[in-house]
Amino acid sequence: MMSKKKGILNAVFLITVFAITIYAIFHGQDLGELFGYIRNTDYRYWLVAVVCVVFFICSESVIIFYMMRSIRQKIKLMHCFLYSFVGFFFSCITPSATGGQRHRFII
């Protein structure tokens, strides 16, 4: 029962963070103009961009997975995917994120 409550709280937290992020990004912007730009672009570019982002996140997930296994830490590949996705998200929303948080590992 506790895990169901935890899952609901996690979902509410995720939706809240997503809503705050969307509001902060698009506050004061003309959304009609933005949607006009999106409609006028070639859908193939959007498709290629999404494929590249997913490929990057999956590749980084595999690297994290093998690094953790090399130091004998048992971890699921899906957790590595989530770690990579969170790192990508924070790198995208952080101002002046030229290197991102995930590049600050000390080995």
C-alpha angles and dihedrals in degrees: 000000000000093000091055090053090047090050092052092049091049091051092049090049092049093049091047093051090046092050093048091049093049091047093049093049099045101032109127094007126124101246093188090060091046092051089048090057091048092050092050095054123092110260090220090069090053090049093050091047093052092047091050093050093048090046091051093049093046092047092050089047091056091049092051090046093053093043091053092046091050089060089046098252115146109224136155120244089230090060089052088052090053092048090052093047092051091048091050091049094051092046089054096050098039112098112243091006094165094151103018129217096280093065094065097082116135113211 
